[in-house]
Amino acid sequence: MASILDMLFGCTHKNYSFPLTNKRGQRRSPAASLTGTYVVCLDCGKEFPYDWHEMKVMSGKPARAKALAASAAESYVE
């Protein structure tokens, strides 16, 4: 029910910050835990994981985001 209300009246998340990367020793946000880099919606403050290799914001769905992060890590190792 909450997702339907968010779709109708929530933020569209179209205004992002520049990608931010955590330094060692800094508190890591949940969005940065997947790739180490995240962006913030400047309208509502929600954080999203960011993929530097694809140069785009990753999906807000955890399963898809983890799959994308795993494939990015594999391509980085090769």
PDB file as gemmi writes it, atoms N, CA and C in Angstrom:
CRYST1    1.000    1.000    1.000  90.00  90.00  90.00 P 1                      
ATOM      1  N   MET A   1       0.828  -1.190   0.000  1.00  0.00           N  
ATOM      2  CA  MET A   1       0.000   0.000   0.000  1.00  0.00           C  
ATOM      3  C   MET A   1       0.874   1.256   0.000  1.00  0.00           C  
ATOM      4  N   ALA A   2       1.965   1.221   0.758  1.00  0.00           N  
ATOM      5  CA  ALA A   2       2.844   2.391   0.828  1.00  0.00           C  
ATOM      6  C   ALA A   2       3.489   2.681  -0.527  1.00  0.00           C  
ATOM      7  N   SER A   3       3.847   1.627  -1.276  1.00  0.00           N  
ATOM      8  CA  SER A   3       4.485   1.842  -2.575  1.00  0.00           C  
ATOM      9  C   SER A   3       3.520   2.489  -3.568  1.00  0.00           C  
ATOM     10  N   ILE A   4       2.240   2.164  -3.465  1.00  0.00           N  
ATOM     11  CA  ILE A   4       1.243   2.788  -4.344  1.00  0.00           C  
ATOM     12  C   ILE A   4       1.121   4.274  -4.014  1.00  0.00           C  
ATOM     13  N   LEU A   5       1.104   4.601  -2.724  1.00  0.00           N  
ATOM     14  CA  LEU A   5       1.027   6.006  -2.329  1.00  0.00           C  
ATOM     15  C   LEU A   5       2.276   6.765  -2.743  1.00  0.00           C  
ATOM     16  N   ASP A   6       3.446   6.107  -2.641  1.00  0.00           N  
ATOM     17  CA  ASP A   6       4.685   6.751  -3.082  1.00  0.00           C  
ATOM     18  C   ASP A   6       4.651   7.014  -4.582  1.00  0.00           C  
ATOM     19  N   MET A   7       4.106   6.077  -5.349  1.00  0.00           N  
ATOM     20  CA  MET A   7       4.020   6.273  -6.797  1.00  0.00           C  
ATOM     21  C   MET A   7       3.101   7.437  -7.143  1.00  0.00           C  
ATOM     22  N   LEU A   8       2.018   7.588  -6.393  1.00  0.00           N  
ATOM     23  CA  LEU A   8       1.063   8.648  -6.692  1.00  0.00           C  
ATOM     24  C   LEU A   8       1.493  10.021  -6.168  1.00  0.00           C  
ATOM     25  N   PHE A   9       2.033  10.055  -4.952  1.00  0.00           N  
ATOM     26  CA  PHE A   9       2.310  11.343  -4.318  1.00  0.00           C  
ATOM     27  C   PHE A   9       3.763  11.533  -3.900  1.00  0.00           C  
ATOM     28  N   GLY A  10       4.604  10.530  -4.099  1.00  0.00           N  
ATOM     29  CA  GLY A  10       5.976  10.584  -3.617  1.00  0.00           C  
ATOM     30  C   GLY A  10       6.919  11.337  -4.545  1.00  0.00           C  
ATOM     31  N   CYS A  11       8.151  11.357  -4.151  1.00  0.00           N  
ATOM     32  CA  CYS A  11       9.202  12.033  -4.908  1.00  0.00           C  
ATOM     33  C   CYS A  11       9.519  11.239  -6.175  1.00  0.00           C  
ATOM     34  N   THR A  12       9.837  11.930  -7.258  1.00  0.00           N  
ATOM     35  CA  THR A  12      10.171  11.257  -8.514  1.00  0.00           C  
ATOM     36  C   THR A  12      11.667  10.941  -8.618  1.00  0.00           C  
ATOM     37  N   HIS A  13      12.481  11.436  -7.696  1.00  0.00           N  
ATOM     38  CA  HIS A  13      13.926  11.190  -7.646  1.00  0.00           C  
ATOM     39  C   HIS A  13      14.605  11.513  -8.980  1.00  0.00           C  
ATOM     40  N   LYS A  14      14.426  12.713  -9.456  1.00  0.00           N  
ATOM     41  CA  LYS A  14      15.048  13.115 -10.723  1.00  0.00           C  
ATOM     42  C   LYS A  14      16.194  14.100 -10.534  1.00  0.00           C  
ATOM     43  N   ASN A  15      16.428  14.546  -9.316  1.00  0.00           N  
ATOM     44  CA  ASN A  15      17.443  15.560  -9.042  1.00  0.00           C  
ATOM     45  C   ASN A  15      18.468  14.970  -8.073  1.00  0.00           C  
ATOM     46  N   TYR A  16      19.574  14.421  -8.612  1.00  0.00           N  
ATOM     47  CA  TYR A  16      20.568  13.721  -7.803  1.00  0.00           C  
ATOM     48  C   TYR A  16      21.804  14.572  -7.524  1.00  0.00           C  
ATOM     49  N   SER A  17      22.485  14.227  -6.443  1.00  0.00           N  
ATOM     50  CA  SER A  17      23.776  14.832  -6.145  1.00  0.00           C  
ATOM     51  C   SER A  17      24.841  14.186  -7.030  1.00  0.00           C  
ATOM     52  N   PHE A  18      26.041  14.733  -6.995  1.00  0.00           N  
ATOM     53  CA  PHE A  18      27.178  14.090  -7.646  1.00  0.00           C  
ATOM     54  C   PHE A  18      27.473  12.804  -6.873  1.00  0.00           C  
ATOM     55  N   PRO A  19      27.926  11.743  -7.534  1.00  0.00           N  
ATOM     56  CA  PRO A  19      28.222  10.492  -6.814  1.00  0.00           C  
ATOM     57  C   PRO A  19      29.254  10.695  -5.708  1.00  0.00           C  
ATOM     58  N   LEU A  20      28.975  10.121  -4.538  1.00  0.00           N  
ATOM     59  CA  LEU A  20      29.833  10.229  -3.363  1.00  0.00           C  
ATOM     60  C   LEU A  20      30.421   8.860  -3.047  1.00  0.00           C  
ATOM     61  N   THR A  21      31.699   8.824  -2.716  1.00  0.00           N  
ATOM     62  CA  THR A  21      32.370   7.577  -2.346  1.00  0.00           C  
ATOM     63  C   THR A  21      32.875   7.698  -0.922  1.00  0.00           C  
ATOM     64  N   ASN A  22      32.590   6.689  -0.122  1.00  0.00           N  
ATOM     65  CA  ASN A  22      33.041   6.693   1.271  1.00  0.00           C  
ATOM     66  C   ASN A  22      34.540   6.452   1.350  1.00  0.00           C  
ATOM     67  N   LYS A  23      35.178   7.151   2.281  1.00  0.00           N  
ATOM     68  CA  LYS A  23      36.588   6.916   2.572  1.00  0.00           C  
ATOM     69  C   LYS A  23      36.687   5.863   3.659  1.00  0.00           C  
ATOM     70  N   ARG A  24      37.850   5.289   3.806  1.00  0.00           N  
ATOM     71  CA  ARG A  24      38.047   4.297   4.859  1.00  0.00           C  
ATOM     72  C   ARG A  24      37.836   4.944   6.220  1.00  0.00           C  
ATOM     73  N   GLY A  25      37.151   4.208   7.094  1.00  0.00           N  
ATOM     74  CA  GLY A  25      36.896   4.702   8.433  1.00  0.00           C  
ATOM     75  C   GLY A  25      35.622   5.500   8.568  1.00  0.00           C  
ATOM     76  N   GLN A  26      35.009   5.898   7.456  1.00  0.00           N  
ATOM     77  CA  GLN A  26      33.751   6.628   7.517  1.00  0.00           C  
ATOM     78  C   GLN A  26      32.596   5.647   7.667  1.00  0.00           C  
ATOM     79  N   ARG A  27      31.514   6.134   8.269  1.00  0.00           N  
ATOM     80  CA  ARG A  27      30.308   5.323   8.366  1.00  0.00           C  
ATOM     81  C   ARG A  27      29.777   5.089   6.956  1.00  0.00           C  
ATOM     82  N   ARG A  28      29.456   3.861   6.644  1.00  0.00           N  
ATOM     83  CA  ARG A  28      28.975   3.522   5.307  1.00  0.00           C  
ATOM     84  C   ARG A  28      27.450   3.455   5.321  1.00  0.00           C  
ATOM     85  N   SER A  29      26.828   4.190   4.433  1.00  0.00           N  
ATOM     86  CA  SER A  29      25.374   4.176   4.345  1.00  0.00           C  
ATOM     87  C   SER A  29      24.908   2.872   3.702  1.00  0.00           C  
ATOM     88  N   PRO A  30      23.669   2.477   3.919  1.00  0.00           N  
ATOM     89  CA  PRO A  30      23.170   1.246   3.287  1.00  0.00           C  
ATOM     90  C   PRO A  30      23.249   1.296   1.758  1.00  0.00           C  
ATOM     91  N   ALA A  31      23.053   2.463   1.170  1.00  0.00           N  
ATOM     92  CA  ALA A  31      23.138   2.578  -0.285  1.00  0.00           C  
ATOM     93  C   ALA A  31      24.569   2.359  -0.770  1.00  0.00           C  
ATOM     94  N   ALA A  32      25.554   2.788   0.006  1.00  0.00           N  
ATOM     95  CA  ALA A  32      26.953   2.639  -0.387  1.00  0.00           C  
ATOM     96  C   ALA A  32      27.494   1.255  -0.079  1.00  0.00           C  
ATOM     97  N   SER A  33      26.759   0.443   0.655  1.00  0.00           N  
ATOM     98  CA  SER A  33      27.268  -0.874   1.023  1.00  0.00           C  
ATOM     99  C   SER A  33      27.391  -1.805  -0.182  1.00  0.00           C  
ATOM    100  N   LEU A  34      26.661  -1.547  -1.253  1.00  0.00           N  
ATOM    101  CA  LEU A  34      26.732  -2.404  -2.435  1.00  0.00           C  
ATOM    102  C   LEU A  34      27.940  -2.085  -3.309  1.00  0.00           C  
ATOM    103  N   THR A  35      28.136  -0.824  -3.630  1.00  0.00           N  
ATOM    104  CA  THR A  35      29.200  -0.445  -4.557  1.00  0.00           C  
ATOM    105  C   THR A  35      30.252   0.460  -3.941  1.00  0.00           C  
ATOM    106  N   GLY A  36      29.975   1.011  -2.777  1.00  0.00           N  
ATOM    107  CA  GLY A  36      30.891   1.957  -2.153  1.00  0.00           C  
ATOM    108  C   GLY A  36      30.621   3.383  -2.580  1.00  0.00           C  
ATOM    109  N   THR A  37      29.772   3.565  -3.588  1.00  0.00           N  
ATOM    110  CA  THR A  37      29.442   4.893  -4.097  1.00  0.00           C  
ATOM    111  C   THR A  37      27.930   5.043  -4.116  1.00  0.00           C  
ATOM    112  N   TYR A  38      27.461   6.244  -3.806  1.00  0.00           N  
ATOM    113  CA  TYR A  38      26.016   6.487  -3.788  1.00  0.00           C  
ATOM    114  C   TYR A  38      25.709   7.909  -4.209  1.00  0.00           C  
ATOM    115  N   VAL A  39      24.456   8.147  -4.554  1.00  0.00           N  
ATOM    116  CA  VAL A  39      23.952   9.483  -4.852  1.00  0.00           C  
ATOM    117  C   VAL A  39      22.776   9.751  -3.922  1.00  0.00           C  
ATOM    118  N   VAL A  40      22.458  11.020  -3.756  1.00  0.00           N  
ATOM    119  CA  VAL A  40      21.359  11.422  -2.884  1.00  0.00           C  
ATOM    120  C   VAL A  40      20.359  12.230  -3.695  1.00  0.00           C  
ATOM    121  N   CYS A  41      19.076  11.930  -3.529  1.00  0.00           N  
ATOM    122  CA  CYS A  41      18.035  12.735  -4.146  1.00  0.00           C  
ATOM    123  C   CYS A  41      18.018  14.079  -3.430  1.00  0.00           C  
ATOM    124  N   LEU A  42      18.211  15.148  -4.154  1.00  0.00           N  
ATOM    125  CA  LEU A  42      18.283  16.470  -3.548  1.00  0.00           C  
ATOM    126  C   LEU A  42      16.917  17.006  -3.139  1.00  0.00           C  
ATOM    127  N   ASP A  43      15.852  16.356  -3.574  1.00  0.00           N  
ATOM    128  CA  ASP A  43      14.513  16.792  -3.206  1.00  0.00           C  
ATOM    129  C   ASP A  43      14.034  16.153  -1.906  1.00  0.00           C  
ATOM    130  N   CYS A  44      14.315  14.837  -1.725  1.00  0.00           N  
ATOM    131  CA  CYS A  44      13.779  14.155  -0.537  1.00  0.00           C  
ATOM    132  C   CYS A  44      14.863  13.589   0.386  1.00  0.00           C  
ATOM    133  N   GLY A  45      16.103  13.483  -0.071  1.00  0.00           N  
ATOM    134  CA  GLY A  45      17.190  13.002   0.775  1.00  0.00           C  
ATOM    135  C   GLY A  45      17.431  11.511   0.737  1.00  0.00           C  
ATOM    136  N   LYS A  46      16.690  10.767  -0.072  1.00  0.00           N  
ATOM    137  CA  LYS A  46      16.885   9.315  -0.149  1.00  0.00           C  
ATOM    138  C   LYS A  46      18.194   9.008  -0.877  1.00  0.00           C  
ATOM    139  N   GLU A  47      18.912   7.988  -0.385  1.00  0.00           N  
ATOM    140  CA  GLU A  47      20.192   7.599  -0.977  1.00  0.00           C  
ATOM    141  C   GLU A  47      20.000   6.376  -1.883  1.00  0.00           C  
ATOM    142  N   PHE A  48      20.751   6.362  -3.006  1.00  0.00           N  
ATOM    143  CA  PHE A  48      20.689   5.271  -3.962  1.00  0.00           C  
ATOM    144  C   PHE A  48      22.102   4.822  -4.316  1.00  0.00           C  
ATOM    145  N   PRO A  49      22.330   3.511  -4.475  1.00  0.00           N  
ATOM    146  CA  PRO A  49      23.647   3.036  -4.911  1.00  0.00           C  
ATOM    147  C   PRO A  49      23.930   3.530  -6.324  1.00  0.00           C  
ATOM    148  N   TYR A  50      25.203   3.793  -6.602  1.00  0.00           N  
ATOM    149  CA  TYR A  50      25.612   4.290  -7.915  1.00  0.00           C  
ATOM    150  C   TYR A  50      26.697   3.389  -8.465  1.00  0.00           C  
ATOM    151  N   ASP A  51      26.587   3.022  -9.729  1.00  0.00           N  
ATOM    152  CA  ASP A  51      27.561   2.154 -10.391  1.00  0.00           C  
ATOM    153  C   ASP A  51      28.445   3.006 -11.300  1.00  0.00           C  
ATOM    154  N   TRP A  52      29.734   3.146 -10.939  1.00  0.00           N  
ATOM    155  CA  TRP A  52      30.662   3.955 -11.731  1.00  0.00           C  
ATOM    156  C   TRP A  52      30.938   3.333 -13.093  1.00  0.00           C  
ATOM    157  N   HIS A  53      30.920   1.997 -13.184  1.00  0.00           N  
ATOM    158  CA  HIS A  53      31.220   1.333 -14.456  1.00  0.00           C  
ATOM    159  C   HIS A  53      30.115   1.571 -15.485  1.00  0.00           C  
ATOM    160  N   GLU A  54      28.872   1.547 -15.035  1.00  0.00           N  
ATOM    161  CA  GLU A  54      27.740   1.800 -15.923  1.00  0.00           C  
ATOM    162  C   GLU A  54      27.380   3.288 -15.975  1.00  0.00           C  
ATOM    163  N   MET A  55      27.925   4.063 -15.027  1.00  0.00           N  
ATOM    164  CA  MET A  55      27.660   5.492 -14.928  1.00  0.00           C  
ATOM    165  C   MET A  55      26.170   5.784 -14.770  1.00  0.00           C  
ATOM    166  N   LYS A  56      25.525   5.024 -13.850  1.00  0.00           N  
ATOM    167  CA  LYS A  56      24.112   5.267 -13.611  1.00  0.00           C  
ATOM    168  C   LYS A  56      23.727   4.846 -12.201  1.00  0.00           C  
ATOM    169  N   VAL A  57      22.584   5.348 -11.784  1.00  0.00           N  
ATOM    170  CA  VAL A  57      22.016   5.004 -10.485  1.00  0.00           C  
ATOM    171  C   VAL A  57      21.464   3.591 -10.586  1.00  0.00           C  
ATOM    172  N   MET A  58      21.787   2.780  -9.580  1.00  0.00           N  
ATOM    173  CA  MET A  58      21.298   1.409  -9.575  1.00  0.00           C  
ATOM    174  C   MET A  58      19.871   1.375  -9.075  1.00  0.00           C  
ATOM    175  N   SER A  59      19.173   0.321  -9.401  1.00  0.00           N  
ATOM    176  CA  SER A  59      17.777   0.157  -9.012  1.00  0.00           C  
ATOM    177  C   SER A  59      17.630   0.172  -7.504  1.00  0.00           C  
ATOM    178  N   GLY A  60      16.520   0.666  -7.028  1.00  0.00           N  
ATOM    179  CA  GLY A  60      16.242   0.677  -5.604  1.00  0.00           C  
ATOM    180  C   GLY A  60      15.863  -0.693  -5.065  1.00  0.00           C  
ATOM    181  N   LYS A  61      15.668  -1.677  -5.968  1.00  0.00           N  
ATOM    182  CA  LYS A  61      15.305  -3.022  -5.551  1.00  0.00           C  
ATOM    183  C   LYS A  61      16.564  -3.768  -5.133  1.00  0.00           C  
ATOM    184  N   PRO A  62      16.666  -4.242  -3.885  1.00  0.00           N  
ATOM    185  CA  PRO A  62      17.887  -4.857  -3.372  1.00  0.00           C  
ATOM    186  C   PRO A  62      18.385  -6.051  -4.179  1.00  0.00           C  
ATOM    187  N   ALA A  63      17.518  -6.948  -4.633  1.00  0.00           N  
ATOM    188  CA  ALA A  63      17.958  -8.133  -5.357  1.00  0.00           C  
ATOM    189  C   ALA A  63      18.609  -7.740  -6.681  1.00  0.00           C  
ATOM    190  N   ARG A  64      17.996  -6.829  -7.411  1.00  0.00           N  
ATOM    191  CA  ARG A  64      18.550  -6.388  -8.694  1.00  0.00           C  
ATOM    192  C   ARG A  64      19.850  -5.615  -8.473  1.00  0.00           C  
ATOM    193  N   ALA A  65      19.890  -4.801  -7.460  1.00  0.00           N  
ATOM    194  CA  ALA A  65      21.088  -4.015  -7.181  1.00  0.00           C  
ATOM    195  C   ALA A  65      22.258  -4.922  -6.823  1.00  0.00           C  
ATOM    196  N   LYS A  66      22.014  -5.971  -6.031  1.00  0.00           N  
ATOM    197  CA  LYS A  66      23.087  -6.899  -5.673  1.00  0.00           C  
ATOM    198  C   LYS A  66      23.580  -7.657  -6.894  1.00  0.00           C  
ATOM    199  N   ALA A  67      22.679  -8.041  -7.786  1.00  0.00           N  
ATOM    200  CA  ALA A  67      23.079  -8.737  -9.003  1.00  0.00           C  
ATOM    201  C   ALA A  67      23.935  -7.839  -9.884  1.00  0.00           C  
ATOM    202  N   LEU A  68      23.558  -6.576 -10.002  1.00  0.00           N  
ATOM    203  CA  LEU A  68      24.348  -5.633 -10.793  1.00  0.00           C  
ATOM    204  C   LEU A  68      25.720  -5.392 -10.167  1.00  0.00           C  
ATOM    205  N   ALA A  69      25.756  -5.307  -8.845  1.00  0.00           N  
ATOM    206  CA  ALA A  69      27.031  -5.101  -8.159  1.00  0.00           C  
ATOM    207  C   ALA A  69      27.941  -6.306  -8.344  1.00  0.00           C  
ATOM    208  N   ALA A  70      27.377  -7.507  -8.305  1.00  0.00           N  
ATOM    209  CA  ALA A  70      28.178  -8.719  -8.494  1.00  0.00           C  
ATOM    210  C   ALA A  70      28.732  -8.791  -9.914  1.00  0.00           C  
ATOM    211  N   SER A  71      27.920  -8.453 -10.903  1.00  0.00           N  
ATOM    212  CA  SER A  71      28.400  -8.483 -12.282  1.00  0.00           C  
ATOM    213  C   SER A  71      29.456  -7.407 -12.520  1.00  0.00           C  
ATOM    214  N   ALA A  72      29.308  -6.262 -11.871  1.00  0.00           N  
ATOM    215  CA  ALA A  72      30.320  -5.206 -11.995  1.00  0.00           C  
ATOM    216  C   ALA A  72      31.633  -5.628 -11.361  1.00  0.00           C  
ATOM    217  N   ALA A  73      31.548  -6.336 -10.237  1.00  0.00           N  
ATOM    218  CA  ALA A  73      32.762  -6.806  -9.570  1.00  0.00           C  
ATOM    219  C   ALA A  73      33.476  -7.856 -10.412  1.00  0.00           C  
ATOM    220  N   GLU A  74      32.730  -8.727 -11.090  1.00  0.00           N  
ATOM    221  CA  GLU A  74      33.325  -9.744 -11.945  1.00  0.00           C  
ATOM    222  C   GLU A  74      34.020  -9.105 -13.133  1.00  0.00           C  
ATOM    223  N   SER A  75      33.399  -8.099 -13.747  1.00  0.00           N  
ATOM    224  CA  SER A  75      34.007  -7.448 -14.895  1.00  0.00           C  
ATOM    225  C   SER A  75      35.230  -6.625 -14.488  1.00  0.00           C  
ATOM    226  N   TYR A  76      35.259  -6.146 -13.248  1.00  0.00           N  
ATOM    227  CA  TYR A  76      36.382  -5.368 -12.761  1.00  0.00           C  
ATOM    228  C   TYR A  76      37.613  -6.261 -12.527  1.00  0.00           C  
ATOM    229  N   VAL A  77      37.369  -7.509 -12.091  1.00  0.00           N  
ATOM    230  CA  VAL A  77      38.442  -8.446 -11.803  1.00  0.00           C  
ATOM    231  C   VAL A  77      39.098  -8.929 -13.073  1.00  0.00           C  
ATOM    232  N   GLU A  78      38.322  -9.088 -14.140  1.00  0.00           N  
ATOM    233  CA  GLU A  78      38.843  -9.631 -15.397  1.00  0.00           C  
ATOM    234  C   GLU A  78      39.812  -8.743 -16.055  1.00  0.00           C  
TER     235      GLU A  78                                                      
END                                                                             
